[in-house]
Amino acid sequence: MCGIVGAVAQRNVVPILIEGLKRLEYRGYDSAGVAVIDQACCLARTRSVGKVRELEGRLDAHMEGATGIAHTRWATHGRPATENAHPHICRKTVALVHNGIIENHEALRRAQMQLGYEFTSQTDTEVIVHEIYRRLEETADLLAAVRAALPSLRGAYALGVITNREPGRLVAARRGSPLVIGIGIGEHFIASDVAALLPVTQRFMFLEDGDIADITRDAVTVYDAQGARVERPVRHSELSADAVARGEYRHYMLKEINEQPRAIADTLENRIGVDQVYAEAFGPAAAGLFADIEAVQIVACGTSYHAGLVGRYWFEGLANLPCAAEVASEFRYRKPRVAPHTLFVTLSQSGETADTLAALAYARELGFARTLTICNAPESSLVRGSDLVLMTHAGPEIGVASTKAFTTQLVALLLLVTALGRSRGLTAEGEARIVHLLRSLPGQIEQILGLDTAVQAWVPFFTNKQHALFLGRGTQYPVAMEGALKLKEISYIHAEAYPAGELKHGPLALVDADMPVVAVAPNNTLLEKLQSNLQEVRARGGELFVFADSDNDIHEDPRTHVISVPPVDDLMAPIVYAVLLQLLAYHVAVSRGADVDQPRNLAKSVTVE
Ligand code: M6R
């Protein structure tokens, strides 16, 4: 949460910082701010509540400087307000942006107040800038001051710090929150994410946990947690600035929904042959490591957790492996019993979700045999911290509501299930069948996207509703959960998902004419059961919206609306039907005038607990 950008250059960096903030806005958008060292060698700052465009509107045309930092905020400590927006400044001398949470901020605040420091915000961040200022007075060196201040902080941080006493210098540090350095020609940058800097560079240095970087126009010097000078490799990003542009689409979410055929094809590329999944897809060591695996534990959050729930059915049903799936925020505080030879699998779009990272660290303590991540962000903390990695090649996902990350995670899970299933009863024919189905999946999704107009026709039934139920059975139950999550997060309609067989154990009491009930009904062995459950809804005056396989015997009537879906193999059905639920949530949110890409109170990447 929160996005930070910084730059040291020879040119005016304000436009670079503002463009960077716009590209980081998915990380938080409660308030934003920018500070530069101006030509008079003073710190000039502008802050604003709301989005970056609000900040832009407030900028003085004369605000210019060659060294600067900027921030877009997702409020944790202190409400969204101008005084809580970053950068925070101490005594007109040190300015700082921060992503993370300082857990001991109250104790530090009390101590600093006794020393006469004045507080202008309710944030946990402000103590850091005072702490650094205090050390700057002693050392007269920004790097030394930051280094001396950091040990007093408990918690997570990515920091960018500047001072008008050393105008051409930017000091950055990270512990627990992501930070990348952009390498330019005669100029250098920092940001929470490479996406922020793509218009100015494609060369990046990823800081490790505990690193401090001393950055000037001409040099970047990195010190590790022990204070030793270290070299961090410079990597070339394949992403172009356009990859994170919205293009002709009204919203990123719609663009990302429509990108799914390509995202899935890219995720499959070089991972499948004619009839088989390549073991090399998981790295050179994978084949040897997989041979020992006897169980799987999946841990993730939100949409990624829903993908994990689908995966559980596949691991047990296809690969004959016991599998559990759990949300990271619960797993990390539990005392799980770890069966020998259990593979610990994390799923994440961003690779920076704090709870998932903490769960991975905990898994190491608990002694899981191996860790594997399925992740969409190269060089992210999860990728770097896992033994094995399977990247989803969905491309940057900017809309807060996860779409293409979910479907590519499912594809990646199927690759893993197939690779692990090989030595556990999955036959060569079985593997070939999965591979063929996967190969035809992008085309199938393309066809499904053609149902967009039919989905839009349902929108008026939802626009003014307060609640909705989603039903599914088997692998479609997590898909229903995902549909409900999509609807609630972007349209603010309260939505819940149930395995359809559970209706009669309570939720049926909620069914009335004001409660639209959405059901996903592909052709599978549970279809008849699901149809009985739908009858239960109908009999109680509920209004049904059913995505049904065109071969199914589900008929329209005045209170049963059916979208006929081209037949799809049961194995691919969770991926295909998820796309329809994404479209439904998207169009309903648009009809309610909601901010689809940046829903209230949320951020794309949850890097704090
Ligand atoms: O980056 P991750 O996949 O680890 O993020 C996990 C969740 O925060 C994320 O899926 C969230 O639930 C989305 N906003 C859902 O659309």
Residues whose N, C-alpha, C, O or C-beta is under 5 A from the ligand:
A	BS01	M6R	C301 G302 T303 S304 L347 S348 Q349 S350 G351 T353 V400 A401 S402 K604 V606
